[in-house]
Amino acid sequence: MLERLDGTFPLVAFPKKLQEYIRAARDTLNFPEPYTASVMLLAVAVAIGNTRVLKVKEGWQVKPILFLALVGEAGANKSHPISFVFKPLDRINNEHIDAYDKALADYRKSGDANPANKPKPRQILVSDITTESLVQLHRSNPLRLCLRCDELAGWISNFNRYRKGGDEQLWLSIYSGQPLCVNRKTMDDILSVPEPFICVIGTIQPDILSATFSGERRSNGFLPRILQARQNGSTKLLWNDKGFPAKIEQYWDRFLCGILANCDKEYSIFDTASDYTFTEDAYFYIQDWQNQWEESLEQEGSPAQVETYRKNQDYALKFCLILHTMKEAAGEIASSTLITVETAIMATLLAEYFFFTALQSLDAIEERNPHRYPRNQADYIIALPDEFTTTEAVKKGREFGLSESTVKRLLSSEKGRLFVWSAHGRYEKKQ
């Protein structure tokens, strides 16, 4: 199934009006379609926040928390799509900050000394912020936050600046929507957020991405959690005299603000997140899609590819909720808490696109840090026939002083790169 991945962004997954926006941004502003479309996915995820969850089945719920990187060389027009698509969120964020500043000034003028009456900061977008401050801010803004980074490499490199290993673990918890607890250094209290929702977006150059996730970070499982939007094919940027259509920009503003307002209203009525579920045929489609990929990767996927795909399974579910919300807001489907098979199909197309871009990073990291075998293992690999069974591989390994466990570990680690698992216990060398 890996052969069917070609890196083409499935624009068909989006409502028709949003497709117009994405194409107009391409034709007038030179924004690559995958960048604009991916930022729109994240913007809608932020608007949904903690107000909606996908209940896959009993005991399994998914929030639309996205970590997104726009990957491209310097000058590839990565940052501008974020600023352009985020205009409605920036305006709302600024209104929140202005209202907070006014309320805080009034509080100080009043001479009120009761800390309980002090206004709480309202904010949905943050940039340069410490982990402790982020968690504290989230307590005042429990429905949603988004960390926007100019360079994602800076976000990652700061993980262990103050707490070795702690920040990285915290972000892994955020990705999964697990409760957060941070012990403050300067005080005796504990900051906790029982239902975190923080999306992350930023840009990064391919070489920097490969360097950042080489070494120890190569195997810590963080990279597969980051969606990578890439422009595959021509990256030529030609100036033109076309302006972005005002009506299309206004439509996106109303569209995104409408989702945020409706989701907040929905949440205020029930005082909890609304559960969204699959129709029966949608559930079985997603299940079959997952099973087919698992079967395929068992035969030809490396451990890194399998791990990456399994994170994309998570994202396929998140995309279901995001696309459902988008189609509902666009009037393409009736308001409902049931996600249809058509939406599930589009969500899996998106997941496969991001799986393809993730594989590009895995290849680049491997080229940067090629695996080197001990001499006896290298000679052993060369000596193996084009087709062999596990038993034959173990027998051949003894000729080179390799134990059975070493041979099986080698076959497992190099599956997808050097070997293809063709049937139970049978392997072929990749040509």
KOLVEXRO-542642 format. One record per residue (C-alpha): residue in one letter; x, y, z. Coordinates in pm, whole numbers, padded with zeros to 5 digits, always signed. Last residue first. Layout:
BEGIN
aXYZ/...
//
This chain:
BEGIN
q+01588-00498-00467/k+01445-00560-00122/k+01553-00899+00010/e+01262-01136+00060/y+01139-01286+00385/r+00929-01582+00497/g+00817-01659+00856/h+00451-01580+00791/a+00437-01443+00441/s+00624-01189+00229/w+00807-00997+00503/v+01012-00755+00298/f+01378-00700+00383/l+01638-00425+00360/r+01441-00112+00451/g+01089-00236+00516/k+01200-00490+00772/e+01545-00384+00892/s+01462-00370+01264/s+01265-00696+01258/l+01519-00899+01061/l+01801-00766+01280/r+01613-00849+01601/k+01546-01200+01471/v+01914-01250+01386/t+02033-01114+01723/s+01786-01336+01912/e+01906-01646+01721/s+02268-01568+01804/l+02513-01441+01543/g+02860-01599+01508/f+02874-01562+01130/e+02798-01927+01045/r+02535-01920+01323/g+02351-01652+01130/k+02292-01886+00836/k+02092-02118+01063/v+01892-01826+01203/a+01817-01699+00852/e+01710-02047+00738/t+01469-02076+01032/t+01329-01728+00962/t+01266-01832+00604/f+01461-01721+00299/e+01439-01540-00035/d+01712-01339-00206/p+01976-01549-00029/l+02157-01418+00283/a+02531-01376+00236/i+02516-00996+00201/i+02324-00966+00527/y+02576-01194+00703/d+02874-00993+00579/a+02717-00676+00722/q+02639-00854+01050/n+02999-00985+01082/r+03144-00641+01007/p+02935-00461+01270/y+02656-00268+01101/r+02635+00104+01034/h+02296+00272+01007/p+02304+00586+00798/n+02266+00911+00994/r+02195+01190+00745/e+02053+00952+00487/e+01840+00789+00758/i+01715+01129+00873/a+01621+01219+00515/d+01434+00891+00465/l+01242+00936+00791/s+01158+01291+00689/q+01015+01178+00356/l+00817+00911+00540/a+00647+01187+00739/t+00537+01354+00416/f+00377+01028+00298/f+00200+00971+00630/f+00069+01328+00607/y-00092+01251+00271/e-00225+00919+00404/a-00392+01092+00697/l-00557+01340+00463/l-00695+01059+00248/t-00812+00885+00566/a-01011+01194+00665/m-01177+01212+00322/i-01299+00854+00356/a-01428+00920+00709/t-01623+01223+00586/e-01795+01013+00320/v-01857+00738+00577/t-02061+00979+00788/i-01989+01134+01127/l-02296+01141+01352/t-02334+01435+01593/s-02559+01613+01347/s-02614+01949+01180/a-02701+01879+00818/i-02421+01845+00565/e-02275+02082+00305/g-02383+02389+00501/a-02027+02521+00522/a-02039+02504+00903/e-02144+02136+00888/k-01877+02057+00632/m-01612+02218+00853/t-01733+02044+01171/h-01734+01706+00996/l-01388+01779+00856/i-01251+01854+01205/l-01415+01550+01369/c-01296+01308+01100/f-00954+01477+01093/k-00904+01381+01457/l-00977+01018+01373/a-00731+01021+01083/y-00484+01192+01317/d-00483+00899+01555/q-00423+00658+01266/n-00144+00894+01163/k+00022+00820+01496/r+00005+00453+01405/y+00161+00527+01066/t+00466+00686+01225/e+00521+00389+01456/v+00489+00147+01164/q+00729+00352+00952/a+00985+00363+01232/p+00955-00015+01284/s+01012-00068+00908/g+00715-00149+00689/e+00697-00419+00423/q+00499-00716+00555/e+00359-00585+00882/l+00310-00256+00701/s+00058-00412+00463/e-00142-00589+00735/e-00152-00272+00946/w-00257-00067+00645/q-00543-00303+00568/n-00652-00308+00932/q-00664+00069+00961/w-00870+00110+00645/d-01105-00171+00752/q-01164-00004+01090/i-01221+00337+00934/y-01474+00187+00690/f-01643-00012+00968/y-01697+00302+01174/a-01821+00499+00875/d-02070+00222+00789/e-02209+00223+01144/t-02235+00600+01167/f-01949+00737+01365/t-01970+00929+01693/y-01957+01283+01824/d-01977+01350+02199/s-02031+01710+02309/a-01781+01851+02557/t-01915+01966+02892/d-02115+02252+03040/f-02414+02129+02834/i-02543+02468+02719/s-02210+02647+02755/y-02037+02385+02533/e-02284+02433+02247/k-02246+02810+02272/d-01868+02775+02266/c-01888+02546+01963/n-02123+02787+01785/a-01900+03088+01852/l-01581+02910+01741/i-01745+02766+01429/g-01894+03104+01338/c-01560+03277+01384/l-01406+03032+01136/f-01678+03069+00871/r-01729+03443+00912/d-01356+03507+00862/w-01333+03251+00583/y-01623+03419+00399/q-01463+03761+00439/e-01145+03634+00273/i-01348+03488-00014/k-01541+03812-00059/a-01220+04018-00055/p-01070+03825-00347/f-00687+03805-00305/g-00527+04054-00541/k-00368+03960-00872/d-00067+04158-00998/n+00171+03864-01023/w+00498+03744-00869/l+00627+03400-00966/l+00717+03148-00694/k+00853+02815-00823/t+00822+02532-00569/s+00753+02263-00830/g+00670+01916-00698/n+00593+01829-00338/q+00504+02120-00112/r+00522+01982+00239/a+00287+01988+00537/q+00431+01781+00820/l+00209+01662+01104/i+00403+01628+01427/r+00327+01324+01643/p+00561+01103+01440/l+00851+01331+01545/f+00802+01276+01920/g+00847+00900+01941/n+01176+00902+02133/s+01369+00717+01863/r+01535+00987+01655/r+01527+01232+01944/e+01844+01077+02086/g+02047+01135+01768/s+01860+01286+01475/f+01533+01468+01518/t+01673+01821+01522/a+01920+01753+01239/s+01649+01615+01009/l+01416+01904+01091/i+01697+02154+01037/d+01769+02002+00696/p+01401+02016+00598/q+01348+02379+00709/i+01095+02443+00985/t+00773+02633+01031/g+00525+02660+01316/i+00201+02533+01465/v+00109+02382+01802/c-00237+02298+01935/i-00315+02308+02307/f-00618+02144+02464/p-00572+02025+02820/e-00860+01869+03017/p-00757+01828+03384/v-00522+02130+03387/s-00310+02142+03701/l-00070+02392+03853/i+00068+02276+04187/d+00135+02503+04485/d+00447+02537+04702/m+00585+02839+04524/t+00896+02944+04331/k+00951+02619+04144/r+00590+02551+04050/n+00492+02186+04033/v+00323+02115+03699/c+00030+01876+03661/l-00137+01813+03327/p-00428+01579+03250/q-00397+01373+02928/g-00513+01518+02596/s-00286+01282+02402/y-00085+01563+02243/i-00083+01745+02578/s+00066+01439+02749/l+00344+01420+02491/w+00397+01791+02547/l+00441+01735+02921/q+00686+01450+02860/e+00900+01680+02647/d+00883+01950+02909/g+00998+01718+03186/g+01295+01554+03014/k+01541+01783+03188/r+01344+02068+03340/y+01466+02421+03269/r+01621+02407+02922/n+01497+02056+02846/f+01222+02135+02599/n+01384+02454+02467/s+01533+02279+02162/i+01184+02166+02056/w+01027+02512+02057/g+01332+02661+01888/a+01322+02398+01613/l+00959+02493+01553/e+01065+02828+01412/d+00824+03122+01411/c+00620+02939+01673/r+00245+02961+01732/l+00123+02789+02049/c-00254+02750+02034/l-00489+02748+02331/r-00842+02621+02382/l-01133+02559+02617/p-00963+02603+02955/n-00853+02965+02917/s-00770+03073+03272/r-00613+02737+03357/h-00445+02746+03017/l-00259+03061+03119/q-00106+02878+03416/v-00009+02586+03192/l+00157+02822+02945/s+00329+03019+03221/e+00484+02700+03359/t+00593+02587+03013/t+00758+02920+02939/i+00616+03149+02670/d+00719+03295+02334/s+00415+03252+02109/v+00062+03246+02244/l-00284+03239+02086/i-00616+03179+02266/q-00611+03452+02530/r-00821+03581+02815/p-00621+03676+03124/k-00807+03638+03455/p-00938+03947+03629/k-00850+03993+03999/n-01156+03935+04216/a-01011+03628+04389/p-00696+03825+04466/n-00895+04051+04704/a-00708+04381+04740/d-00963+04591+04548/g-00811+04939+04515/s-01061+05020+04242/k-00791+05158+04017/r-00615+04823+04008/y-00931+04638+03912/d-01014+04895+03645/a-00666+04853+03491/l-00706+04474+03500/a-01047+04495+03329/k-00904+04721+03058/d-00603+04493+02998/y-00832+04188+02990/a-01063+04345+02733/d-00765+04441+02516/i-00623+04088+02545/h-00954+03925+02448/e-00998+04161+02153/n-00642+04084+02042/n-00716+03710+02049/i-01035+03757+01848/r-00844+03956+01586/d-00558+03704+01577/l-00807+03416+01540/p-00972+03588+01242/k-00633+03664+01081/f-00498+03309+01134/v-00526+03210+00766/f-00306+03501+00657/s-00049+03477+00935/i-00009+03101+00889/p+00001+03129+00509/h+00275+03394+00541/s+00515+03180+00744/k+00590+02909+00487/n+00655+03104+00168/a+00939+02878+00045/g+01200+03148+00115/a+01414+02921+00330/e+01344+02558+00237/g+01020+02392+00333/v+00831+02213+00610/l+00514+02366+00754/a+00497+02189+01090/l+00171+02100+01265/f+00089+01961+01611/l-00286+01901+01619/i-00532+01844+01906/p-00870+01737+01762/k-00975+01544+02076/v-01025+01167+02067/q-01230+00943+02296/w-01188+00571+02359/g-01357+00412+02662/e-01671+00309+02477/k-01614+00356+02106/v-01466+00617+01873/k-01615+00897+02082/l-01495+01202+01891/v-01473+01502+02119/r-01627+01849+02098/t-01600+02166+02307/n-01237+02123+02415/g-01103+02317+02120/i-01336+02347+01822/a-01193+02684+01713/v-00840+02550+01762/a-00918+02248+01541/v-01063+02487+01281/a-00734+02680+01278/l-00540+02352+01256/l-00726+02235+00948/m-00692+02582+00794/v-00317+02570+00850/s-00306+02240+00662/a-00501+02383+00367/t-00279+02690+00336/y+00045+02492+00355/p-00068+02204+00130/e-00190+02453-00135/p+00141+02638-00166/f+00084+03011-00101/n+00185+03212-00409/l-00031+03508-00303/t-00270+03540-00598/d-00298+03194-00756/r-00216+02983-00448/a-00425+03191-00208/a-00711+03175-00461/r-00675+02797-00477/i-00696+02766-00098/y-00994+03003-00071/e-01182+02827-00352/q-01120+02491-00180/l-01268+02651+00131/k-01589+02725-00057/k-01601+02367-00189/p-01579+02205+00155/f-01244+02032+00206/a-01154+01666+00144/v-01124+01733-00232/l-00800+01915-00158/p-00633+01578-00113/f-00266+01696-00105/t-00063+01495-00355/g+00234+01326-00186/d+00225+01012-00401/l+00118+00732-00163/r-00018+00436-00361/e+00312+00249-00345/l+00299+00229+00035/m+00000+00000+00000/
//
